[in-house]
């Protein structure tokens, strides 16, 4: 829906969250608060453990999992700079009471399931790792779009060469120009880089397709048995596939994909592409709770989070005892596969695979110095 001037109309439920805030959580504060030492407080202390060093520390949830201008738009016509962050805040506001009801073992409606599915979807998209993967896919898409224009744009190459040479180019010269340009993009000497606004906007482009998929999966609400608790990480949503351990996992890439999202120290959401299981609630014994915690440990980019230092150290010790299991749970980056074949060609087609980034670059913005990378 648009205004008479063509500017998109912002729904009131989103507009109420529009602010000039610069610091954006990539793990919702209400979510972290549940895993803190005092979840009833507004900005309680939360324990965190650095998975690289094993060191533990405490910080406030308002300062945990935050990046400056992480979701800011800069040059999107008709939309305020804080629009993306406001949409995410709306999703959080809708999901928070749903999580509360699930923890209290209360039933939720279909509308509330949609709110939770949206929260699950954006939790994957909004983290530094999720954004790195989105940026990779955007860059690969732009690269192959550019290659298509290069290979199909003989007239463009001809016009460029006419201007450069001052005469009509030969067919060999046009072919050489096409080859030079294509090699530049294929080797990475030239790159079609997405803008910061493209990266932020990419969080939203698949929501209409992914949310119905998430809703169509089975949801198992896993309760921790007495005396046990789940942990959280700075990359809370994890998809793993035991039958394809070396490949990246999509929501429906295999019947054995499992996605986990800890909701509370006493509740974890397990999603699988087995709709016949529907919705169920089960209690996990201590070994199962630790198994899920090792998944969360493996998913962490920097930190695992929880209400006590002892709980985090317990998980760390278990992870060190079974590094192979932890390695099997680690998130695999996405890959792009390009099939190269000629119609009627009897030669087997070749497949070129471009693998996604294995490290994460946090893109920070400074008003005075423009886009910066860490």
Secondary structure, DSSP 8 states (H G I E B T S, - for coil): -B-TTS-B---HHHHTT-----EEESS-HHHHHHTSS-TTSSS-EEEEEETTT--EEEEEGGGSSEEETTT--SS-TTS-TTHHHHHHHHHHHHHHHHHHHHHTT----HHHHHHHHHHHHHHHHSSHHHHHHHHHHHHHHHHHHHHHHHHH-HHHHHHHHHHHHSS---HHHHHHHHHHHHHHHHHTSS-----HHHHHHTTTTTHHHHHHHHHHSEEEEEEE-TT----EESS--EEEEGGGTTS---TTS-TTEEEEEEEETTEEEEEES-GGG-EEEEEE-HHHHHHHHHHHHHH-SSEEEES-HHHHHHHHHHHHHTHHHHHHHS----EEEEEE--TT--S--EEEEEE--SS---EEEETTTEEEE-
